Amino acid sequence: MLSTESFIGAGCCNAIYASGTVIAGGSENKVCDSGASVVGGCSNVASGCEAFVGGGNQNYATTDRTTVAGGFSSCATTACAAVVGGDNNRAAGAGSIVGGSNNRSTHTGAHILGTKTNSISAHAFHANRLFLSAGSM
């Protein structure tokens, strides 16, 4: 079903159920709320208002303004939460950011980046091999 003011760029078996949404490509992707987007990949779902899935497979951005940048089988389920890549991650705290593999964040503002099999249920920041660069050299 294609809703008004929406766009499907390419791919197959993609479905849009709300206006002002985009699926750029891929297959079997679904967009279910206004302003939501899926860029590509397979079997991804953006079901929150302004939710975004960047690609990968079987990723879910299920609440308003959630983001899954890519990867496999990851889910952002609380407002403004993000999964920045990796596999089997869950960002369930508001404003939490998760990356890596098999990580869980259930507390508001918690961050797990570039690590494997961690869980945060209190305010914390955990990073392994995180390199930040500002400006130019």
Secondary structure as UniProt FT lines:
FT   TURN            4..5
FT   STRAND          7..8
FT   STRAND          15..16
FT   STRAND          22..23
FT   STRAND          30..31
FT   TURN            34..35
FT   STRAND          37..38
FT   STRAND          45..46
FT   TURN            49..50
FT   STRAND          52..53
FT   STRAND          60..61
FT   TURN            64..65
FT   STRAND          67..68
FT   STRAND          75..76
FT   TURN            79..80
FT   STRAND          82..83
FT   STRAND          90..91
FT   TURN            94..95
FT   STRAND          97..101
FT   STRAND          104..105
FT   TURN            108..109
FT   STRAND          111..116
FT   STRAND          119..120
FT   STRAND          125..127
//
